[in-house]
């Protein structure tokens, strides 16, 4: 049979290439726009170390998540896995982290859309954010499922844009922009880049739909992870080489200002589409999760998704990079730490039966220490 089940819905089974595309579409998104700014602040060398190091970390952690999926009889979202393997309180903690992250991400996209639309059409970033939110809320209420397909096409579009911009921008790159290290911003890329690499939700889905699960699953994770690292490195080198210290929080704004009107229009339309689609995907997923997982009435779940993010924005949260840093450094770090603990629990439970999928014990310990330090340090920065 060529049919597989994921979250109670039957889908056509997918090939290795399709699994790679699925993981890429769940990973590459609006986060790529913020990486060059963080790297410009810390210095290219530090940025490259972060991109490669966190990229390898995420490949390993996604492999762990895959191992959990392989060895779990039923399909669960992350809060369900935490509850099954670490207890009900861990499930509550994971749920709290997931929902805080979801709502914070929606605020990020409201801020980012205002910046991108202002760069395109002029006018106040604040008012463009409000206008975007009003239209996005309407789509969220009606729950347009087409955004799932749009996200996949936008992922391929991002790859295309990076390649095209490389040809346009290469003659205007300056080697002087690649020099220098600023230890004052040593920790800034951590949360920002971790946010950009996060795509855990796509891993169980890719596993459940693959035709040849055992042979292709790890390969799909590794191939997708390597592609993400290369794309992020190329885009960062491109943006930083052109704009240097003038790199903007949303990289396409600075590139457009430097490379001319056509790039400004093309780049920022694309940035607006990426963030708009990401907002709709996140908003609809959050609404459905509240309704399905916690039996919240649909009208109340929709109200929460529409009201809470804009309220946070109106109360004064307008820092695009600052909020991304919090999401990546605190929420993503904490979630990945719990995934690592779940992996350790599953590994211990099944013993040698899962040997082929295991990540070594010393590497698990290193992940736990690194993620714990990252989470604690990010919380201290906020305080």
Secondary structure, 3 states (H helix, E strand, C coil): CCEEEECCEEEECECHHHHHHHHHHHHCCCCHHHHHHHHHHHCHHHHHHHHHHHHHHHHHHHHHHHHHHHCCCCCCCHHHHHHHHHCHHHHHHHHHHHHHHHHHHHHHHHHHHHHHHHHHHCCCHHHHHHHHHHHHHHHHHHCCCHHHHHHHHHHHHHHHHHHHHHHHHHHHCCHHHHCCCCHHHCCHHHHHHHHHHCCCHHHHHHHHHECCHHHHHHHHHHHHHHHHHHHHHHHHHHHHHHHHHHCCCCHHHHHHHHHCHHHHHHHHHHHHHHHHHHHHHHHHHHHHHHHHHHCCCHHHHHHHHHHHHHHHHHCCCCCHHHHHHHHHHHHHHHHHHHHHHHHHHHHHHHHHHHHHHCCCHHHHHHHHHHHHHHHHHHHHHHC
